[in-house]
Amino acid sequence: MKFIKIENSVLSENTYLVYDENTLRGFLIDTGSDRERIEEAVKKSSVRVEGILLTHGHFDHALSAKYFQDTGIPVYIHEKDADKLPSHKYDMSRFFGAKYDTFSADVFIEEGELALAGIPFRVIHTPGHSAGGVCYYFEEDGVVFTGDTLFSEDIGRSDFKDGSFETLKASIVDKLFVLPDSVKVCPGHEEDTTIGKEKNNKDLFRQ
């Protein structure tokens, strides 16, 4: 598995193009605001995109999802965050004054093993930032895409309607910190880190 990181202009959200370098089949994780930059990365890599995996339903991670969905690419999300996509009431766009077209996901996912474009990975349900937040763990490659659950030297916000600091902390400690220390963490914003580095950060959960 290979991946390309695309940083978007709105809230510096990270989109990831994940693909098999042999088959050039792949998918996108969290399609942010800069559709043209994402399209350019796809075109340059010659990857055939077969799906969009959302880590959660907040607007900055889904701003261009409908555009790609309209080209025939299905959108995947955990069912507990599915209600954020068809209504601006729950996607935090009003909070930030953003506007975009609503849509609905095609596939609901839950915690467990999954494969897309011939690439196997594990869906890890990590509520706390949002009720249906998930991380995508690629065990063979030692990489986990954490959305807004875990960042470099920080954790996601938990002050939204369906957020909870204690739930988020439990998700990170019980589900992410059990992964090997060497696992690379690719978050929804900012720079990469590792499980080991964040696990040893004594200030990570300081409020």
Secondary structure, DSSP 8 states (H G I E B T S, - for coil): -EEEEEE-SGGGBEEEEEE-TTT-EEEEES--S-HHHHHHHHHHHT-EEEEEE-SS--GGGTTTHHHHHTTT--EEEEGGGGGGSS-TTTSSHHHHT--------SEEE-SEEEEETTEEEEEEE-TTSSTT-EEEEEGGGTEEEEETSEETTEE----STT--HHHHHHHIIIIITTS-TT-EEEESBS--EEHHHHHT-TTTT--
